[in-house]
């Protein structure tokens, strides 16, 4: 197969960086939740945001 015959794959865009200020108690709760789910805090926050977006009917494409 040449490069022209290769199946097309979606282009992965680099993640956006966001500065987020959290109440220390919220950070602690998210950190525990992340540890329980074997995720990083960043991964857990993205997971929670995706759940909220889905619930609101605003899932990303």
PDB file of N, CA, C, O and CB in Angstrom:
ATOM      1  N   UNK A   1       0.829  -1.175   0.000  1.00  0.00           N
ATOM      2  CA  UNK A   1       0.000   0.000   0.000  1.00  0.00           C
ATOM      3  C   UNK A   1       0.877   1.243   0.000  1.00  0.00           C
ATOM      4  O   UNK A   1       1.859   1.327   0.738  1.00  0.00           O
ATOM      5  CB  UNK A   1      -0.945  -0.004   1.201  1.00  0.00           C
ATOM      6  N   UNK A   2       0.517   2.183  -0.819  1.00  0.00           N
ATOM      7  CA  UNK A   2       1.254   3.447  -0.815  1.00  0.00           C
ATOM      8  C   UNK A   2       0.545   4.419   0.108  1.00  0.00           C
ATOM      9  O   UNK A   2      -0.515   4.110   0.652  1.00  0.00           O
ATOM     10  CB  UNK A   2       1.379   4.038  -2.252  1.00  0.00           C
ATOM     11  N   UNK A   3       1.123   5.580   0.282  1.00  0.00           N
ATOM     12  CA  UNK A   3       0.519   6.595   1.136  1.00  0.00           C
ATOM     13  C   UNK A   3      -0.858   7.001   0.663  1.00  0.00           C
ATOM     14  O   UNK A   3      -1.712   7.365   1.472  1.00  0.00           O
ATOM     15  CB  UNK A   3       1.403   7.803   1.205  1.00  0.00           C
ATOM     16  N   UNK A   4      -1.091   6.943  -0.673  1.00  0.00           N
ATOM     17  CA  UNK A   4      -2.392   7.318  -1.223  1.00  0.00           C
ATOM     18  C   UNK A   4      -3.460   6.268  -0.932  1.00  0.00           C
ATOM     19  O   UNK A   4      -4.650   6.583  -0.895  1.00  0.00           O
ATOM     20  CB  UNK A   4      -2.281   7.536  -2.722  1.00  0.00           C
ATOM     21  N   UNK A   5      -3.035   5.012  -0.724  1.00  0.00           N
ATOM     22  CA  UNK A   5      -3.987   3.929  -0.496  1.00  0.00           C
ATOM     23  C   UNK A   5      -4.294   3.720   0.983  1.00  0.00           C
ATOM     24  O   UNK A   5      -5.193   2.950   1.322  1.00  0.00           O
ATOM     25  CB  UNK A   5      -3.456   2.647  -1.087  1.00  0.00           C
ATOM     26  N   UNK A   6      -3.569   4.387   1.859  1.00  0.00           N
ATOM     27  CA  UNK A   6      -3.758   4.191   3.296  1.00  0.00           C
ATOM     28  C   UNK A   6      -5.129   4.709   3.716  1.00  0.00           C
ATOM     29  O   UNK A   6      -5.591   5.728   3.202  1.00  0.00           O
ATOM     30  CB  UNK A   6      -2.641   4.901   4.100  1.00  0.00           C
ATOM     31  N   UNK A   7      -5.786   4.009   4.653  1.00  0.00           N
ATOM     32  CA  UNK A   7      -7.088   4.493   5.121  1.00  0.00           C
ATOM     33  C   UNK A   7      -6.934   5.843   5.813  1.00  0.00           C
ATOM     34  O   UNK A   7      -5.949   6.095   6.507  1.00  0.00           O
ATOM     35  CB  UNK A   7      -7.739   3.472   6.079  1.00  0.00           C
ATOM     36  N   UNK A   8      -7.921   6.697   5.612  1.00  0.00           N
ATOM     37  CA  UNK A   8      -7.830   8.024   6.236  1.00  0.00           C
ATOM     38  C   UNK A   8      -8.140   7.902   7.723  1.00  0.00           C
ATOM     39  O   UNK A   8      -9.019   7.143   8.130  1.00  0.00           O
ATOM     40  CB  UNK A   8      -8.804   9.035   5.554  1.00  0.00           C
ATOM     41  N   UNK A   9      -7.419   8.645   8.504  1.00  0.00           N
ATOM     42  CA  UNK A   9      -7.625   8.676   9.952  1.00  0.00           C
ATOM     43  C   UNK A   9      -7.927  10.108  10.348  1.00  0.00           C
ATOM     44  O   UNK A   9      -7.413  11.045   9.737  1.00  0.00           O
ATOM     45  CB  UNK A   9      -6.378   8.127  10.726  1.00  0.00           C
ATOM     46  N   UNK A  10      -8.757  10.285  11.368  1.00  0.00           N
ATOM     47  CA  UNK A  10      -9.011  11.657  11.809  1.00  0.00           C
ATOM     48  C   UNK A  10      -7.716  12.290  12.322  1.00  0.00           C
ATOM     49  O   UNK A  10      -6.890  11.628  12.951  1.00  0.00           O
ATOM     50  CB  UNK A  10     -10.103  11.685  12.912  1.00  0.00           C
ATOM     51  N   UNK A  11      -7.561  13.558  12.046  1.00  0.00           N
ATOM     52  CA  UNK A  11      -6.378  14.278  12.500  1.00  0.00           C
ATOM     53  C   UNK A  11      -6.554  14.576  13.978  1.00  0.00           C
ATOM     54  O   UNK A  11      -7.557  15.163  14.384  1.00  0.00           O
ATOM     55  CB  UNK A  11      -6.154  15.591  11.681  1.00  0.00           C
ATOM     56  N   UNK A  12      -5.579  14.171  14.783  1.00  0.00           N
ATOM     57  CA  UNK A  12      -5.651  14.424  16.220  1.00  0.00           C
ATOM     58  C   UNK A  12      -5.112  15.828  16.493  1.00  0.00           C
ATOM     59  O   UNK A  12      -3.971  16.153  16.163  1.00  0.00           O
ATOM     60  CB  UNK A  12      -4.847  13.346  17.027  1.00  0.00           C
ATOM     61  N   UNK A  13      -5.949  16.631  17.091  1.00  0.00           N
ATOM     62  CA  UNK A  13      -5.555  17.997  17.417  1.00  0.00           C
ATOM     63  C   UNK A  13      -4.909  18.026  18.796  1.00  0.00           C
ATOM     64  O   UNK A  13      -5.288  17.255  19.678  1.00  0.00           O
ATOM     65  CB  UNK A  13      -6.772  18.952  17.363  1.00  0.00           C
ATOM     66  N   UNK A  14      -3.945  18.905  18.982  1.00  0.00           N
ATOM     67  CA  UNK A  14      -3.323  18.993  20.312  1.00  0.00           C
ATOM     68  C   UNK A  14      -4.338  19.507  21.333  1.00  0.00           C
ATOM     69  O   UNK A  14      -5.195  20.323  20.993  1.00  0.00           O
ATOM     70  CB  UNK A  14      -2.075  19.923  20.277  1.00  0.00           C
ATOM     71  N   UNK A  15      -4.252  19.037  22.579  1.00  0.00           N
ATOM     72  CA  UNK A  15      -5.214  19.472  23.596  1.00  0.00           C
ATOM     73  C   UNK A  15      -5.034  20.948  23.943  1.00  0.00           C
ATOM     74  O   UNK A  15      -3.934  21.496  23.867  1.00  0.00           O
ATOM     75  CB  UNK A  15      -5.071  18.620  24.858  1.00  0.00           C
ATOM     76  N   UNK A  16      -6.124  21.561  24.318  1.00  0.00           N
ATOM     77  CA  UNK A  16      -6.113  22.955  24.766  1.00  0.00           C
ATOM     78  C   UNK A  16      -5.701  22.990  26.234  1.00  0.00           C
ATOM     79  O   UNK A  16      -6.066  22.111  27.015  1.00  0.00           O
ATOM     80  CB  UNK A  16      -7.512  23.630  24.562  1.00  0.00           C
ATOM     81  N   UNK A  17      -4.950  24.000  26.589  1.00  0.00           N
ATOM     82  CA  UNK A  17      -4.537  24.173  27.984  1.00  0.00           C
ATOM     83  C   UNK A  17      -5.443  25.204  28.635  1.00  0.00           C
ATOM     84  O   UNK A  17      -5.747  26.244  28.050  1.00  0.00           O
ATOM     85  CB  UNK A  17      -3.040  24.607  28.084  1.00  0.00           C
ATOM     86  N   UNK A  18      -5.874  24.897  29.867  1.00  0.00           N
ATOM     87  CA  UNK A  18      -6.788  25.770  30.591  1.00  0.00           C
ATOM     88  C   UNK A  18      -6.290  25.903  32.028  1.00  0.00           C
ATOM     89  O   UNK A  18      -5.969  24.910  32.680  1.00  0.00           O
ATOM     90  CB  UNK A  18      -8.250  25.219  30.550  1.00  0.00           C
ATOM     91  N   UNK A  19      -6.233  27.127  32.505  1.00  0.00           N
ATOM     92  CA  UNK A  19      -5.908  27.361  33.909  1.00  0.00           C
ATOM     93  C   UNK A  19      -7.218  27.285  34.683  1.00  0.00           C
ATOM     94  O   UNK A  19      -8.177  27.985  34.358  1.00  0.00           O
ATOM     95  CB  UNK A  19      -5.182  28.754  34.125  1.00  0.00           C
ATOM     96  N   UNK A  20      -7.258  26.448  35.694  1.00  0.00           N
ATOM     97  CA  UNK A  20      -8.485  26.237  36.454  1.00  0.00           C
ATOM     98  C   UNK A  20      -8.196  26.423  37.933  1.00  0.00           C
ATOM     99  O   UNK A  20      -7.293  25.794  38.484  1.00  0.00           O
ATOM    100  CB  UNK A  20      -9.073  24.832  36.183  1.00  0.00           C
ATOM    101  N   UNK A  21      -8.959  27.277  38.560  1.00  0.00           N
ATOM    102  CA  UNK A  21      -8.836  27.472  40.002  1.00  0.00           C
ATOM    103  C   UNK A  21      -9.946  26.682  40.680  1.00  0.00           C
ATOM    104  O   UNK A  21     -11.118  26.810  40.324  1.00  0.00           O
ATOM    105  CB  UNK A  21      -8.907  28.990  40.385  1.00  0.00           C
ATOM    106  N   UNK A  22      -9.572  25.870  41.654  1.00  0.00           N
ATOM    107  CA  UNK A  22     -10.543  25.050  42.366  1.00  0.00           C
ATOM    108  C   UNK A  22     -10.472  25.302  43.857  1.00  0.00           C
ATOM    109  O   UNK A  22      -9.407  25.584  44.405  1.00  0.00           O
ATOM    110  CB  UNK A  22     -10.316  23.575  42.073  1.00  0.00           C
ATOM    111  N   UNK A  23     -11.606  25.200  44.498  1.00  0.00           N
ATOM    112  CA  UNK A  23     -11.648  25.192  45.951  1.00  0.00           C
ATOM    113  C   UNK A  23     -10.828  23.974  46.391  1.00  0.00           C
ATOM    114  O   UNK A  23     -10.949  22.905  45.793  1.00  0.00           O
ATOM    115  CB  UNK A  23     -13.144  25.140  46.506  1.00  0.00           C
ATOM    116  N   UNK A  24     -10.001  24.123  47.421  1.00  0.00           N
ATOM    117  CA  UNK A  24      -9.176  22.991  47.857  1.00  0.00           C
ATOM    118  C   UNK A  24      -9.976  21.730  48.189  1.00  0.00           C
ATOM    119  O   UNK A  24      -9.501  20.622  47.943  1.00  0.00           O
ATOM    120  CB  UNK A  24      -8.377  23.392  49.059  1.00  0.00           C
ATOM    121  N   UNK A  25     -11.167  21.878  48.736  1.00  0.00           N
ATOM    122  CA  UNK A  25     -11.987  20.710  49.060  1.00  0.00           C
ATOM    123  C   UNK A  25     -12.468  20.008  47.785  1.00  0.00           C
ATOM    124  O   UNK A  25     -12.554  18.780  47.743  1.00  0.00           O
ATOM    125  CB  UNK A  25     -13.194  21.126  49.926  1.00  0.00           C
ATOM    126  N   UNK A  26     -12.779  20.792  46.749  1.00  0.00           N
ATOM    127  CA  UNK A  26     -13.193  20.207  45.470  1.00  0.00           C
ATOM    128  C   UNK A  26     -12.008  19.469  44.849  1.00  0.00           C
ATOM    129  O   UNK A  26     -12.158  18.361  44.333  1.00  0.00           O
ATOM    130  CB  UNK A  26     -13.730  21.308  44.497  1.00  0.00           C
ATOM    131  N   UNK A  27     -10.835  20.089  44.902  1.00  0.00           N
ATOM    132  CA  UNK A  27      -9.625  19.445  44.357  1.00  0.00           C
ATOM    133  C   UNK A  27      -9.366  18.117  45.067  1.00  0.00           C
ATOM    134  O   UNK A  27      -9.060  17.111  44.427  1.00  0.00           O
ATOM    135  CB  UNK A  27      -8.389  20.380  44.501  1.00  0.00           C
ATOM    136  N   UNK A  28      -9.488  18.123  46.372  1.00  0.00           N
ATOM    137  CA  UNK A  28      -9.254  16.901  47.151  1.00  0.00           C
ATOM    138  C   UNK A  28     -10.259  15.809  46.773  1.00  0.00           C
ATOM    139  O   UNK A  28      -9.890  14.643  46.633  1.00  0.00           O
ATOM    140  CB  UNK A  28      -9.344  17.201  48.663  1.00  0.00           C
ATOM    141  N   UNK A  29     -11.532  16.193  46.607  1.00  0.00           N
ATOM    142  CA  UNK A  29     -12.559  15.220  46.235  1.00  0.00           C
ATOM    143  C   UNK A  29     -12.295  14.656  44.834  1.00  0.00           C
ATOM    144  O   UNK A  29     -12.442  13.454  44.611  1.00  0.00           O
ATOM    145  CB  UNK A  29     -13.958  15.869  46.294  1.00  0.00           C
ATOM    146  N   UNK A  30     -11.908  15.517  43.899  1.00  0.00           N
ATOM    147  CA  UNK A  30     -11.615  15.066  42.538  1.00  0.00           C
ATOM    148  C   UNK A  30     -10.372  14.176  42.544  1.00  0.00           C
ATOM    149  O   UNK A  30     -10.330  13.171  41.834  1.00  0.00           O
ATOM    150  CB  UNK A  30     -11.412  16.277  41.588  1.00  0.00           C
ATOM    151  N   UNK A  31      -9.374  14.532  43.328  1.00  0.00           N
ATOM    152  CA  UNK A  31      -8.147  13.724  43.404  1.00  0.00           C
ATOM    153  C   UNK A  31      -8.456  12.323  43.930  1.00  0.00           C
ATOM    154  O   UNK A  31      -7.911  11.340  43.426  1.00  0.00           O
ATOM    155  CB  UNK A  31      -7.097  14.412  44.309  1.00  0.00           C
ATOM    156  N   UNK A  32      -9.324  12.223  44.939  1.00  0.00           N
ATOM    157  CA  UNK A  32      -9.696  10.907  45.472  1.00  0.00           C
ATOM    158  C   UNK A  32     -10.482  10.114  44.439  1.00  0.00           C
ATOM    159  O   UNK A  32     -10.246   8.921  44.254  1.00  0.00           O
ATOM    160  CB  UNK A  32     -10.520  11.057  46.765  1.00  0.00           C
ATOM    161  N   UNK A  33     -11.417  10.778  43.767  1.00  0.00           N
ATOM    162  CA  UNK A  33     -12.209  10.134  42.721  1.00  0.00           C
ATOM    163  C   UNK A  33     -11.292   9.620  41.607  1.00  0.00           C
ATOM    164  O   UNK A  33     -11.455   8.498  41.127  1.00  0.00           O
ATOM    165  CB  UNK A  33     -13.261  11.118  42.147  1.00  0.00           C
ATOM    166  N   UNK A  34     -10.334  10.447  41.207  1.00  0.00           N
ATOM    167  CA  UNK A  34      -9.388  10.057  40.158  1.00  0.00           C
ATOM    168  C   UNK A  34      -8.573   8.838  40.595  1.00  0.00           C
ATOM    169  O   UNK A  34      -8.399   7.896  39.821  1.00  0.00           O
ATOM    170  CB  UNK A  34      -8.447  11.233  39.813  1.00  0.00           C
ATOM    171  N   UNK A  35      -8.084   8.855  41.810  1.00  0.00           N
ATOM    172  CA  UNK A  35      -7.298   7.732  42.316  1.00  0.00           C
ATOM    173  C   UNK A  35      -8.136   6.452  42.352  1.00  0.00           C
ATOM    174  O   UNK A  35      -7.652   5.375  42.005  1.00  0.00           O
ATOM    175  CB  UNK A  35      -6.751   8.049  43.718  1.00  0.00           C
ATOM    176  N   UNK A  36      -9.384   6.580  42.771  1.00  0.00           N
ATOM    177  CA  UNK A  36     -10.275   5.412  42.815  1.00  0.00           C
ATOM    178  C   UNK A  36     -10.513   4.834  41.421  1.00  0.00           C
ATOM    179  O   UNK A  36     -10.669   3.623  41.264  1.00  0.00           O
ATOM    180  CB  UNK A  36     -11.615   5.792  43.456  1.00  0.00           C
ATOM    181  N   UNK A  37     -10.542   5.709  40.406  1.00  0.00           N
ATOM    182  CA  UNK A  37     -10.780   5.281  39.018  1.00  0.00           C
ATOM    183  C   UNK A  37      -9.484   5.054  38.235  1.00  0.00           C
ATOM    184  O   UNK A  37      -9.520   4.806  37.030  1.00  0.00           O
ATOM    185  CB  UNK A  37     -11.627   6.317  38.298  1.00  0.00           C
ATOM    186  N   UNK A  38      -8.338   5.140  38.923  1.00  0.00           N
ATOM    187  CA  UNK A  38      -7.023   4.957  38.299  1.00  0.00           C
ATOM    188  C   UNK A  38      -6.800   5.927  37.132  1.00  0.00           C
ATOM    189  O   UNK A  38      -6.295   5.548  36.075  1.00  0.00           O
ATOM    190  CB  UNK A  38      -6.874   3.517  37.808  1.00  0.00           C
ATOM    191  N   UNK A  39      -7.189   7.187  37.354  1.00  0.00           N
ATOM    192  CA  UNK A  39      -6.991   8.239  36.364  1.00  0.00           C
ATOM    193  C   UNK A  39      -6.177   9.362  36.992  1.00  0.00           C
ATOM    194  O   UNK A  39      -6.077   9.470  38.214  1.00  0.00           O
ATOM    195  CB  UNK A  39      -8.351   8.770  35.832  1.00  0.00           C
ATOM    196  N   UNK A  40      -5.601  10.193  36.137  1.00  0.00           N
ATOM    197  CA  UNK A  40      -4.978  11.423  36.618  1.00  0.00           C
ATOM    198  C   UNK A  40      -6.097  12.412  36.960  1.00  0.00           C
ATOM    199  O   UNK A  40      -7.243  12.230  36.548  1.00  0.00           O
ATOM    200  CB  UNK A  40      -3.987  12.025  35.545  1.00  0.00           C
ATOM    201  N   UNK A  41      -5.761  13.439  37.702  1.00  0.00           N
ATOM    202  CA  UNK A  41      -6.763  14.466  38.009  1.00  0.00           C
ATOM    203  C   UNK A  41      -7.244  15.103  36.710  1.00  0.00           C
ATOM    204  O   UNK A  41      -8.442  15.327  36.542  1.00  0.00           O
ATOM    205  CB  UNK A  41      -6.182  15.549  38.971  1.00  0.00           C
ATOM    206  N   UNK A  42      -6.326  15.398  35.790  1.00  0.00           N
ATOM    207  CA  UNK A  42      -6.704  15.974  34.498  1.00  0.00           C
ATOM    208  C   UNK A  42      -7.662  15.039  33.760  1.00  0.00           C
ATOM    209  O   UNK A  42      -8.680  15.485  33.230  1.00  0.00           O
ATOM    210  CB  UNK A  42      -5.449  16.250  33.636  1.00  0.00           C
ATOM    211  N   UNK A  43      -7.342  13.754  33.724  1.00  0.00           N
ATOM    212  CA  UNK A  43      -8.199  12.790  33.055  1.00  0.00           C
ATOM    213  C   UNK A  43      -9.572  12.706  33.703  1.00  0.00           C
ATOM    214  O   UNK A  43     -10.583  12.560  33.015  1.00  0.00           O
ATOM    215  CB  UNK A  43      -7.547  11.429  33.054  1.00  0.00           C
ATOM    216  N   UNK A  44      -9.607  12.798  35.020  1.00  0.00           N
ATOM    217  CA  UNK A  44     -10.879  12.723  35.739  1.00  0.00           C
ATOM    218  C   UNK A  44     -11.729  13.952  35.458  1.00  0.00           C
ATOM    219  O   UNK A  44     -12.943  13.843  35.284  1.00  0.00           O
ATOM    220  CB  UNK A  44     -10.639  12.580  37.248  1.00  0.00           C
ATOM    221  N   UNK A  45     -11.096  15.126  35.412  1.00  0.00           N
ATOM    222  CA  UNK A  45     -11.839  16.347  35.109  1.00  0.00           C
ATOM    223  C   UNK A  45     -12.413  16.286  33.694  1.00  0.00           C
ATOM    224  O   UNK A  45     -13.557  16.682  33.472  1.00  0.00           O
ATOM    225  CB  UNK A  45     -10.933  17.585  35.268  1.00  0.00           C
ATOM    226  N   UNK A  46     -11.629  15.794  32.740  1.00  0.00           N
ATOM    227  CA  UNK A  46     -12.142  15.673  31.374  1.00  0.00           C
ATOM    228  C   UNK A  46     -13.298  14.661  31.336  1.00  0.00           C
ATOM    229  O   UNK A  46     -14.301  14.890  30.659  1.00  0.00           O
ATOM    230  CB  UNK A  46     -11.005  15.241  30.397  1.00  0.00           C
ATOM    231  N   UNK A  47     -13.158  13.558  32.055  1.00  0.00           N
ATOM    232  CA  UNK A  47     -14.226  12.557  32.142  1.00  0.00           C
ATOM    233  C   UNK A  47     -15.507  13.197  32.697  1.00  0.00           C
ATOM    234  O   UNK A  47     -16.586  13.009  32.136  1.00  0.00           O
ATOM    235  CB  UNK A  47     -13.783  11.362  33.037  1.00  0.00           C
ATOM    236  N   UNK A  48     -15.389  13.945  33.788  1.00  0.00           N
ATOM    237  CA  UNK A  48     -16.548  14.575  34.417  1.00  0.00           C
ATOM    238  C   UNK A  48     -17.177  15.612  33.484  1.00  0.00           C
ATOM    239  O   UNK A  48     -18.401  15.721  33.408  1.00  0.00           O
ATOM    240  CB  UNK A  48     -16.144  15.232  35.750  1.00  0.00           C
ATOM    241  N   UNK A  49     -16.343  16.369  32.779  1.00  0.00           N
ATOM    242  CA  UNK A  49     -16.872  17.362  31.839  1.00  0.00           C
ATOM    243  C   UNK A  49     -17.609  16.682  30.685  1.00  0.00           C
ATOM    244  O   UNK A  49     -18.660  17.150  30.248  1.00  0.00           O
ATOM    245  CB  UNK A  49     -15.732  18.245  31.293  1.00  0.00           C
ATOM    246  N   UNK A  50     -17.051  15.580  30.199  1.00  0.00           N
ATOM    247  CA  UNK A  50     -17.721  14.856  29.108  1.00  0.00           C
ATOM    248  C   UNK A  50     -19.064  14.288  29.578  1.00  0.00           C
ATOM    249  O   UNK A  50     -20.038  14.306  28.826  1.00  0.00           O
ATOM    250  CB  UNK A  50     -16.817  13.715  28.580  1.00  0.00           C
ATOM    251  N   UNK A  51     -19.123  13.782  30.820  1.00  0.00           N
ATOM    252  CA  UNK A  51     -20.401  13.308  31.363  1.00  0.00           C
ATOM    253  C   UNK A  51     -21.417  14.449  31.425  1.00  0.00           C
ATOM    254  O   UNK A  51     -22.577  14.272  31.053  1.00  0.00           O
ATOM    255  CB  UNK A  51     -20.199  12.698  32.769  1.00  0.00           C
ATOM    256  N   UNK A  52     -20.982  15.611  31.892  1.00  0.00           N
ATOM    257  CA  UNK A  52     -21.873  16.766  31.994  1.00  0.00           C
ATOM    258  C   UNK A  52     -22.334  17.225  30.612  1.00  0.00           C
ATOM    259  O   UNK A  52     -23.503  17.566  30.429  1.00  0.00           O
ATOM    260  CB  UNK A  52     -21.171  17.920  32.728  1.00  0.00           C
ATOM    261  N   UNK A  53     -21.419  17.235  29.637  1.00  0.00           N
ATOM    262  CA  UNK A  53     -21.793  17.625  28.273  1.00  0.00           C
ATOM    263  C   UNK A  53     -22.819  16.658  27.688  1.00  0.00           C
ATOM    264  O   UNK A  53     -23.773  17.077  27.032  1.00  0.00           O
ATOM    265  CB  UNK A  53     -20.548  17.682  27.371  1.00  0.00           C
ATOM    266  N   UNK A  54     -22.619  15.368  27.929  1.00  0.00           N
ATOM    267  CA  UNK A  54     -23.560  14.365  27.424  1.00  0.00           C
ATOM    268  C   UNK A  54     -24.933  14.559  28.059  1.00  0.00           C
ATOM    269  O   UNK A  54     -25.956  14.510  27.375  1.00  0.00           O
ATOM    270  CB  UNK A  54     -23.038  12.938  27.703  1.00  0.00           C
ATOM    271  N   UNK A  55     -24.947  14.777  29.364  1.00  0.00           N
ATOM    272  CA  UNK A  55     -26.204  14.970  30.081  1.00  0.00           C
ATOM    273  C   UNK A  55     -26.938  16.208  29.587  1.00  0.00           C
ATOM    274  O   UNK A  55     -28.168  16.230  29.549  1.00  0.00           O
ATOM    275  CB  UNK A  55     -25.948  15.078  31.580  1.00  0.00           C
ATOM    276  N   UNK A  56     -26.186  17.239  29.209  1.00  0.00           N
ATOM    277  CA  UNK A  56     -26.783  18.490  28.727  1.00  0.00           C
ATOM    278  C   UNK A  56     -27.117  18.433  27.236  1.00  0.00           C
ATOM    279  O   UNK A  56     -27.651  19.395  26.684  1.00  0.00           O
ATOM    280  CB  UNK A  56     -25.839  19.655  28.996  1.00  0.00           C
ATOM    281  N   UNK A  57     -26.805  17.310  26.583  1.00  0.00           N
ATOM    282  CA  UNK A  57     -27.062  17.195  25.158  1.00  0.00           C
ATOM    283  C   UNK A  57     -26.121  18.041  24.316  1.00  0.00           C
ATOM    284  O   UNK A  57     -26.496  18.511  23.242  1.00  0.00           O
ATOM    285  CB  UNK A  57     -28.476  17.580  24.866  1.00  0.00           C
ATOM    286  N   UNK A  58     -24.897  18.238  24.800  1.00  0.00           N
ATOM    287  CA  UNK A  58     -23.920  19.080  24.109  1.00  0.00           C
ATOM    288  C   UNK A  58     -22.612  18.358  23.869  1.00  0.00           C
ATOM    289  O   UNK A  58     -21.541  18.956  23.976  1.00  0.00           O
ATOM    290  CB  UNK A  58     -23.664  20.338  24.900  1.00  0.00           C
ATOM    291  N   UNK A  59     -22.689  17.068  23.541  1.00  0.00           N
ATOM    292  CA  UNK A  59     -21.488  16.272  23.321  1.00  0.00           C
ATOM    293  C   UNK A  59     -20.654  16.839  22.168  1.00  0.00           C
ATOM    294  O   UNK A  59     -21.202  17.313  21.172  1.00  0.00           O
ATOM    295  CB  UNK A  59     -21.865  14.814  23.035  1.00  0.00           C
ATOM    296  N   UNK A  60     -19.332  16.787  22.309  1.00  0.00           N
ATOM    297  CA  UNK A  60     -18.487  17.233  21.199  1.00  0.00           C
ATOM    298  C   UNK A  60     -18.585  16.250  20.031  1.00  0.00           C
ATOM    299  O   UNK A  60     -18.870  15.065  20.207  1.00  0.00           O
ATOM    300  CB  UNK A  60     -17.015  17.381  21.658  1.00  0.00           C
ATOM    301  N   UNK A  61     -18.343  16.777  18.850  1.00  0.00           N
ATOM    302  CA  UNK A  61     -18.418  15.921  17.649  1.00  0.00           C
ATOM    303  C   UNK A  61     -17.186  15.095  17.498  1.00  0.00           C
ATOM    304  O   UNK A  61     -17.074  14.320  16.548  1.00  0.00           O
ATOM    305  CB  UNK A  61     -18.624  16.752  16.397  1.00  0.00           C
TER     306      UNK A  61
END
